[in-house]
Structure formats: structure tokens, C-alpha cells
Amino acid sequence: MNLGRDNHPDLRDAVKALCAQFDSPYWQGIDEKRAYPEKFVDALTKAGWMSALIPEEYGGSGLSLTEATVIMEEITRSGGNAGCCHGQMYNMNTLLRHGSSSQKKHYLPKIASGELRLQSMAVTEPTAGTDTTKIKTVAVKKGDRYVVNGQKVWTSRLQHSELMILLARTTPLNEVAKKSDGMSVFLVDTKSKGIDVKPIRNMVNHETNQVFMDNLEIPAENLIGEEGKGFRYILDGLNAERILIAAECVGDGYWFVDKSTNYAKERVVFDRPIGQNQGIQFPIAEAYMEIEAANLMRYKASALFDKKSPCGAEANMAKHLCATASWEAANVCIQTYGGFGFAAEYDVERKFRETRLYLVAPISTNLILSYLAEHVLGLPRSF
Ligand SMILES: Cc1cc2nc3c(=O)[nH]c(=O)nc-3n(C[C@H](O)[C@H](O)[C@H](O)COP(=O)(O)OP(=O)(O)OC[C@H]3O[C@@H](n4cnc5c(N)ncnc54)[C@H](O)[C@@H]3O)c2cc1C
């Protein structure tokens, strides 16, 4: 496979052409108003990119995860923010890989047409943090329904999604042999009675919320896969999430490098372009090199995922390497711009904030390092 910046040329050209309709003033305006880029997401949906991973038999585009990552990369590389739409891609995976055939027949065509959005996933809780097995949200089966009580935090895009993937405990922690057992995944109608949503204002323009569930009733047929095995399904989906976000970081990284390079050529100080100084050139060259290297791990991880091979280590490494490379490129870019890097009209400060998120979410750096130390290198578990 061509691992350069120019693979999948037709796909890239089509996504680029769509993104070109949403220029810098569009994203600046959305950021300033803390608004959701509804027009952009609608255009993506109509063009079929939001249903990239849905098989053609259900009305989707039937693309691979690798191709889906190209879509995400082109969005961030065009100057946009893919945080508004990546959720549907990885949430889809939970339904596709673990949903029943009747769930797929019922939901996938509606998601593919844009009638329903599956943009939201509620896993993180305020008290459990990254220690997901300690979640306190419980789902108790009562006849043909589950009754859910609990609280989630950082549930993104919920206000722009009809459906949400929810992880809840169905067997108490002290009754399971393995602490990762006894959790289940549900497909939830976000407009159901018993859900209260409180938005969290945050550093980026990212629609994210606290969610309170008080006797929320979910029909039993909305359980995805087997009861008690939900944690495994979520982990599988998280690999897709990490790989898609790695690609977004690659797009951001190239955007920062292009922006830095162009500015360094044009900005004249002391009677010469600042890019003539090696003190400006070298950090840009280094940032470019780091992105190119990280990008290889992104393709390795997505190829493994597409083959349905184990890819936990590669997905984590891809997310970490690409997020680190993109963050380094962001710092280089703001330094290259000097004071103008802080002015909203150049987009640098916005993209700087946007790309910073990915060293923390969907999984923070330390947790990736401890995963590799323990599961790949065989070092003793530290917690
Ligand atoms: C904008 C945004 C959007 C998000 N969207 C979603 C979403 O849609 N759905 C969802 O479920 N979640 C979402 N999240 C949550 C996100 O996945 C978590 O914030 C992230 O995984 C980190 O978890 P935490 O915030 O609970 O940190 P904590 O678990 O409280 O950890 C805090 C810090 O301590 C470190 N740490 C913890 N334990 C250890 C240890 N044993 N060793 C070393 N270091 C440790 C962590 O690495 C981290 O740096 C979102 C978060 C943000 C900020």
C-alpha cells in the first residue's frame, strides 16, 4: 500500500472538495459561537461519508476503517474539526460487530440515510475516571426492559445524536469472577424519559455533557450482544476510535506543518524570510518527520483492524505517536507565527486547542504507556 500523503486519491479529492466549501471563516464563526457545525455534518451525511463504515446492503458506503481514517484526516487537514463527527464512525463499529441482525436491519439504513445519528458514547463516569470497571451506572432487568440509574461525564455530541451507546453494570462488581465481566452495552434513544443532560463548557468547541440517568427505561431488545460482555465490545470499538483519532492528528499535523512552512516563507523580519533561519527551519522539518513516522503506525493499526486481527497495541501506539507528533507540530506552528499565532483569524490557536485534546481523550498518555508496559513488554501491573 502507498503510505504517502497521496494514497486513496479519489476519496481524498472528494472529501477535500466537500471540505473546501467550509472555509476558515466558517470554522472560526462556529468556534466563536461555540456552535455545532450542523451544515458541515449535514453535508458529510448527504455525501455518504458519515455512513462510511455501514455495509452497502444497509445503505452505507461500505468502506474499510483505513478509508474512514482518510476521511477524518482530510477534514482536519483542511482546517476543520473532526470532533463533531468522528463519534458516528467508531460507535458504528460496536453495532456492526456485535449487534444482532434485527438491530442492524432496523437501525443501519436509518443511520445511513441520516434519519438517525449514532454519534454518542457514554462510558466515562465522574468517580471511576479511567478505571472503567468501577463504573457505578447500573442497569437492572425488569421484565422486557432494563432500568438504568447512574451518571456519566464527558458524553460528547449527545445533543446532536438520536442514539447513544451506553455502558452500564448489569452484575455487581463483587459478584463477578473478573472485574471486566458484568458490564453491558445498550443502544439508547437519547430523547428517552429519565435522561437529563448538562453541557460542559470546555477549552475546545466540543459539544460534551454530564448525563444523569434516573430510572431510564431501555427495551431489553436494545442490549447489544450478550449481557455481561459489554466491556469487551467497548474495547473493540475503542481501537477503531484510537485509529480514527490518530488519523485526525495526522491531518492536524500536516496542517500545522503546511501553515508553518508557508508563513516562514512569507514573513520577512530583519530583511529576510524567517524561514531562511535554521532556528525556524529545523523545528518544522523535525515536526514533519515525526508526523511521517507516526503515520506509518496509523496505517499498520488500521490494516490490522480491517483484517480483524488483534490491534490493541498498534491502535494505542498510533494514537499516542500521532497525537504527540501533532502536538509538537502545533507548538512549532505557534512559535513560527510568533504573536500572530495567538490571533484567531489565522486558525492556529484554534487548531492548537483542538489537537491538544487528543493527548488526554479518548485515552490519556499514561494509560497508553502502562498498557504497553504491561501487555506488550510483560512488566508488572502498576495499579
Ligand atoms: C472534550 C472531551 C470529550 C470526551 N468525550 C467522551 C465521550 O464521548 N465519551 C466518554 O465516555 N468519554 C469521553 N471523554 C472522557 C475521556 O475519555 C477521559 O477524560 C480520558 O479517558 C481521561 O480520563 P479521566 O478524565 O477520567 O482521567 P482520570 O482517570 O481521572 O486520570 C487523570 C490523570 O491521571 C492519570 N492516571 C490515572 N491513573 C493513573 C495511573 N494508574 N498511572 C499513571 N497515571 C494515571 C491519567 O493518565 C490522567 O492524566 C471526553 C473527554 C474530554 C475532555
The ligand as an ORCA input file, in Angstrom:
! r2SCAN-3c Opt
* xyz 0 1
  C     -13.593     17.011     25.380
  C     -13.719     15.612     25.883
  C     -14.582     14.743     25.243
  C     -14.762     13.443     25.735
  N     -15.697     12.633     25.146
  C     -16.014     11.436     25.727
  C     -17.117     10.657     25.255
  O     -17.781     10.999     24.261
  N     -17.440      9.524     25.931
  C     -16.771      9.116     27.040
  O     -17.115      8.075     27.597
  N     -15.687      9.819     27.498
  C     -15.314     10.972     26.883
  N     -14.263     11.734     27.374
  C     -13.550     11.272     28.559
  C     -12.111     10.887     28.273
  O     -12.069      9.644     27.615
  C     -11.371     10.903     29.614
  O     -11.327     12.243     30.066
  C      -9.979     10.343     29.491
  O     -10.019      8.972     29.176
  C      -9.214     10.512     30.807
  O      -9.984     10.018     31.871
  P     -10.312     10.917     33.153
  O     -10.623     12.298     32.667
  O     -11.351     10.230     33.933
  O      -8.952     10.994     33.906
  P      -8.531     10.219     35.245
  O      -8.763      8.752     35.084
  O      -9.151     10.910     36.393
  O      -6.970     10.468     35.236
  C      -6.402     11.782     35.465
  C      -4.933     11.735     35.079
  O      -4.257     10.771     35.885
  C      -3.598      9.819     35.048
  N      -3.672      8.497     35.715
  C      -4.776      7.864     36.225
  N      -4.429      6.668     36.727
  C      -3.096      6.538     36.538
  C      -2.152      5.502     36.815
  N      -2.510      4.374     37.406
  N      -0.859      5.705     36.468
  C      -0.471      6.852     35.882
  N      -1.310      7.865     35.576
  C      -2.606      7.702     35.898
  C      -4.324      9.832     33.738
  O      -3.472      9.404     32.681
  C      -4.699     11.308     33.620
  O      -3.616     12.028     33.080
  C     -14.020     13.009     26.852
  C     -13.119     13.886     27.479
  C     -12.970     15.164     27.010
  C     -12.013     16.086     27.721
*
